[in-house]
Amino acid sequence: MTLRFNPRFSRRRLLQTMGVSAAAAPFIPLLQSAKGGAEPAPKRFITFFTPHGTIKENWTPTGSVSDFELSPILTPLQAVKDRVVVVEGLDVIVDPDSPLGGPHTTGPAYLFTGSPMMPGSEFQHQNSGGPHGWGSSISIDQAVANQIGQDTAFKSLELGVQTGGAHPGSRISYAGPGQPLAPESNPAAVFAQLFGEAGADAMTKAKRKAERLSVVDIVKDELDSLHGKVNQADRLKIEAHLTGIGQIENWLNAEYDCEEFEIGEVPPPNNTAEAETLVKQQIDILVESMACGITNVGSLMIRRGENDNQPYPFLGDDQLHHATTHAANNDTEARAWMTTVYTWYAEMLAYLAVRLDGIEDPEGGTMLDNTIILWGTEIAQGNNHSWSDMPFVMVGGGGGTVRTERYHQFNGESHCQLLVSCCNAMGLNIDEFGGFDDGSGPLAGILV
């Protein structure tokens, strides 16, 4: 394992860096005790999205809660199985009085906000549901970021790969009602923003920062000037734009110092044949950002919930994903192909988990030990667009808060209870999350 720079030094790490000898090392705990105890490793939280459900018979593990075997789709997680929690049987329980919209469009918002869509006319699915606005509540990653992201340069990073469009089907993170956070889908742009100034001198950095902030100020002033001249629906749109501009402003004002690293040549962001390269580059950036203390919270959206009708040629076939998910349950050829796609999703999750597990936290354990990754999707199955029996996977120890290597089979409980469990693990003292929640608290058996 490699040890990376992290600005949140523990006292032990500080003394070792200053050259305390091996002979003095046994006395370090006494120094720590005198100062009030060792600092805990920072907790980290990541939401991980992939589209269009799963193939349930090939996703479901076999065995009992604490003695189970991973399924064919989940087999790539074998290397970190001791920190995996598989959760089945949860439902996204949608309020029938809320604007429904198309399942692929609203599902990404429901998934991590646990809340209905806002009323509005901005979005109208061509085949189902009524018109609606953006999601109506904060997403779990942003709620966690408000808790554990105050001491980092960025409260959170929102990354994506080929997410496409500006609609609820291409957003999983919300700063608040009607405030979607757009994922950055170009690794080159993210890398340049976070690490691209590493070789520049102080004067060049200051000049670039001033130029960029001046552009941000101009756009903000123009949008602010429109506030009193438009109707309520347009004001919400302006506020959503201002939220995005605020993200950019925070990026430009952030200050930190990290080790240089390489991500290699970045393919064109919309090149479907290079999706795996793009996903791994985004993961590398997210992991390195967390390792050096830029952020403790991230989200990764792999393609979009709204009609991911793109091919996966790097897996050996050019079938279009969304169209293929509508195949009947007895179409063995289609289900075999979709199993290949969903197994690849698990491979990407495993790549993220193994990268985190390969970096020691100076305060103890690996980064994966102190992280929760929550993998979800916008529907349970593509050919019926159901929100019943949704597939969820958690990976990571959450700083010792998660009862890992477990396979839980629930029976129609709300997925909001899983969101509550994750929030509790991250230090939020809550018993409900989202507008669909009835205050049932966390799920049994998830936390220590």
N, C-alpha and C positions, 0 to 999 in steps of 0.2 A: 504493500500500500504506500501511497505517496502522502507526504505531509505538506499541506498548502498553507500559505499565509492567511491568517484570519485576524483582523484588527481587534477582535474581542478576546484579548489575551486573558488567560487565567493566571492566578498568582504563581502556580507551579510553572506554567509555560514562561512567564516573565523571568522568574529566577533562573530557569534553565537557559534562557536566551542570554542572560547576563553572565553566564558562565559558572553557575553554582556547581561544585564538584559532585561526583557520584557519592562521595563519602557524606556530603551534607544532605543528600537527597532525602534520607529517612526523616529529617527534621522539618522538611517542607510542610507536611500535614500539620505540625504544631504551629507553624507560622500562619497557615491558613485558618486553623481553629481560633487563633488569637485574633484574627481579623474578621471572624464571623462565619467561617466555613468556606469551602471551595465554591467557586462560581459554577453554576450548572451550564452545560453546553446549551447554546441557543436552539430552541425548537424551530422547525421549518415545516412548511405546509405547501403542497403542490396539488392542484387539480389537473387531471389528465383526461381529455375528452377524445373519443373516437365515435364515428357516426353509425347509425342504422342498426343498433342492437347487437344481437349475436345469434349463433346457432345453438340453441339451448342444450340439445343432447350432446353436443361436443364441447360445451363450456362447463357443464356441471361436474364437479368432482365426485368421487366415490368414497364412501367411508363415513366416519362419524365426526363429531365436532373436533376432537383432538387427534384423531387417527384417520387420515384421509390421503387419497392420491389425487394429484392434479389431473385435470382432464386434458384431452389432446390440445385444445386451444390454449390452455393455461400452462402447458408443459414448459414453455420458455422461462417461466418464473421459478423453476426447480432450484436454481442456484441460490435463490433468496427465500425459499419456501419457509424457512424458520422465522421469517418476518412478514409472511403473507396472511391476510385474513380475507377469505372468500365469503361474500354475503349474498344469499339468494332469498327470494320470497318477499321482497319489499315492493310496495306499490307507490307510484306517484299518484296520490289521491287528489284529483283535480276538482275544484269547486265548480259544480255544474252551472252556477250563475255567473261565472267569470267568462270573459271573452276567450273562446277556445282557439280559433285559428287552425292552421294545418299542424299536425303533430310534429313534423320535422322542423317547422318554423318555431313553434312555441316550446318544444321539448328542451332545447339547450338552455332556455331561461328557467323553465321549471326545475331542471336537473340540479342546479347549484344555488338557486334562490329559494326553492320551495314555495314559490309564490305565483299568483296569477299574472296575466298580462294586464297592462294598463288599458283602459278604454281609449279609443282613438280610431282614426281612419287611415293611419299611415300605411298599414300593412293589411292586405287582403289576399288570402290564399285562393288560388284559382279553382280548387276542387272541394274545399271543405272549410267549415268554420266561418265566423263572422270577422269583421274588421277589428283591429286592435292596435295598440301602441307597443312600446318596448316593455321589458320586464318591469315589475312594479316594486322591486325590493332589492336590497343589497345581496350580493352573492357571498357564499361562504368564504371564498378566498379573501375577499375584501373585508369581511367581518373579522377574520383572523388577522389580516394585515393591520387593522386598526388596533389589535391587541399586541402583536409581536413585531410590528414593522416600524415602530417609532424611532428606534435607535440605529436604523440603517439608512444608507443613502437613498434608497428607493423602498417605499412601503411594499411594492410588489412589481413583478415583471409579467406582462401578458404577451405570450408568444404563440405563434400559429404556423401552420404549414398548409398553404393552398386553401385557406378558409373562404375566400371569395365573397364579395358583396358587402353591403351595409344594411343588414336586416337582422332580426332576432335569431335567425337560423345560423348566423355566422358570429355570434357573440355568446360567451359563457360567463363573462365577468361583468359585474355591475357595481358601481360605486354607490348607487342608491336608486330610488325610483326614477325610471326613465333616463338613467345615466350609464349606458353600456360603455365598456372599455374595449376598444378595438385591439385585437392581437396584431402584433407586428410580424408579418409573414416573410420578411426578407432577412435571413441571418446576417448578410453583409451589412445591412443598415443597423441592426442591433449591435453587432460587433463594433462597428465604427463609432456608434454612440457611446458604448460602454468602455471599450478598450482601445479605440482607434487613435486616441491622442497620446498613447503611451510614449511615443518617441518624439513628440513635439516639445519645443522649449516653452517656458512660461509665457512669454510674450505672444507667441503664436496661439497658444491655447486661449489666452484672455481675449485676443482679437476675434477668434472664431466664435467664442461664447457670446461676446457682445453683439456680433452680427446676427447670430441666430436669435438671441433674446429680443433684439429690436424688431425682427419680423414677427415674433410671437406677440409683442406689445401692440403692433399695428393691427393684427387680426383680432386680438381681444377687444381693442377699442372700437373697431368696426362692428363687432357682434354686440357689444354692450350698448352701442348707440341705437340698435334696432329693437332693444327690449321693450320700450314703451310704445312702439309703433306697430306691433303685430298682435295677432290673437293668441289665445292660450295655447293652442296646438303648436303654433310656430315658436312660441316662447320655450316650450319643452324641447323643441329641436335645437334651438339656440343654446339652451343649457347643456344639452348632450354634447354639442360641439365645444362648448367652453370646458366641459369636463375633459375631453380629449386634449384640448390645448393646455389645460392644467397639467396633464401627464407630461407633455413635451417640456413645459416650463420646469417641472420638477427634475426631469432628466438633465436639462441644461444647467441647473443650479447645483446639482449633486456633486459632491467632492469626495474622492476616495483614491486609494492607491493600491493597485493589484499587480501581481506578477503578469508578465506578458505570456501569451500562449497563442497557438495557431489553430485555426479551424479549417485551413486548406481553401482551395478554390471553391467559391460558392456558385452553384448552378443557377440558371434563371429560376426565380421563385415559382413560376407556373409550369415548369417542366415536369410533367407527371412521371416520366421515366426516372427522374432523380429524386423522387419523394423521400426515399430512405436516407439519402445523403443529407437532404434538407432537415429532416427530423433529427438526425443525429447531431447536426451542427447546432440546431436550436437547443438540444439537450446539453451539449457541451458548454454552450454559453450560459445556460441557466445554472448548471452545476458549478462552473467556475465563478459565476457571480455570487452564488451562495457561499462558496468556499472562502472567498476573500471578503465577505461581509457586506457586499453591495445590497443584498436583500435576503430576507428569510421566507418570502412568499412568492410563489409563481404559479402560472397556469400555462398549459400547453394544449392547444386545440389542433388536432390533426384532421384536416379537412373539415367540411362544414356539415351541420345537421340538415340543412335545407337542400335536399337533392344532391348528394355527393355522387353525381352520375359521371364520375371520372374513372378511367381505367387504371389498372395496377400492372403495367407491362413488365416491371421489374420482378414480378412474381410469376411470369411466364404465360400470361393470358391478357387479352385486351377486352374482356367483358366489362361492361359498365356497371359499377357497383350498385347504384340505387335501383336500376331496372332489374338486376339479378336478385335483389332482396325480395322482390315481389313474387318470386317463383313459389309454387305450391310446396307443401311440406314433403310430398312424395317425389319431388324433382331431385333425385340424388345427385345428379351432375352439378346442378346449381348450388346445392347445399355443400357439396364437397369444395367447390370453388370459393364460396363465402367463408367456409372454415379456414381455407388457406389465408384469406384476407384478415380474418379476425385473429388468427394465430400470429400473423405479422404484427398486428397491433400489440399483442402480448410481448412479442420480441422487442418492440420499441420501448414498452414499459420496463421490460427486464434490462434493457440497455441503460435506461435512466437509473434504475435501482442499483445496478452493479457499479455504475459510475459513482453514485453517492456512497456505496459501501466501500469503495476503494480509497476513500479519503478519510483520514483520522480527524476527529474533532480534538483540538488541543485539550479540551476539558474532559475528554473521555469518550470511548466508543467511536463508531464511525458516523459519518453524516447521516447514513440511512437509519442508524439506531435512534437518531434524534429528529427524524422526519416522518411525516405521514404523506403518502401519495394516495389520492382518492381517484380511482378510475371509474368513469361512468359514461353513459351514452344517452341519447335523447329519447329512444323508444326501446322496448324490450325485444321486438322482433319485426322485421321489415314487412312481412306480408299481411300483418294485421294491425300494425301501428299501435300496438297495445302498450299501456303504461303499467300493466300488471306483471309481477314477477321480474322486476328489473335486475339486470346483472351488475353487481358492484364488486370491486376488489380494492382492498387497502393494502399498501405495502409500507413497511417501516415501523419502528418501535415507538415513535412519538415521544422520545425522551423517557421511556420506561412506563408510559401511560397505557399502552395498548397490549392486550392479551393476544400475542401473536401465534402464528401457525394454528389457525382455527378455521373451520368450515361451518358457517352458521346457516341454518335453514329456518327462515321465518315464514309466517303465514298471513301475508296481507298487511303487515304493519306499514306505517307511512315511512317513506324514505327520509322524511324530515327528521325522524329519530336518529338516523345515521348521521345526518348533518349536525345534530345536537351532540352526538357522541364525539365527533371530530372537534367541534368547538370546545367541548369540555376538556378534551386531551390537550388542546392548545391554550388552556387557561381561561376560557370564557365561562363564567358561572351563569349558565342559562339552562332553561328546561324546555324551550321551544325555539324553533327557527323557521321563519317564513310564514307567509299568509295562509298556507294550507295546513299549518300545524295546529293541533288542538291542545298543546301543552302536555303531551304524553311523556316527555323526558327522553333520555338516551335509550338506546337499545340495550337489552340485557346481554351480558357476557362479552361485550366488546372491549371495555376498559378494565384495567387492573383494579 
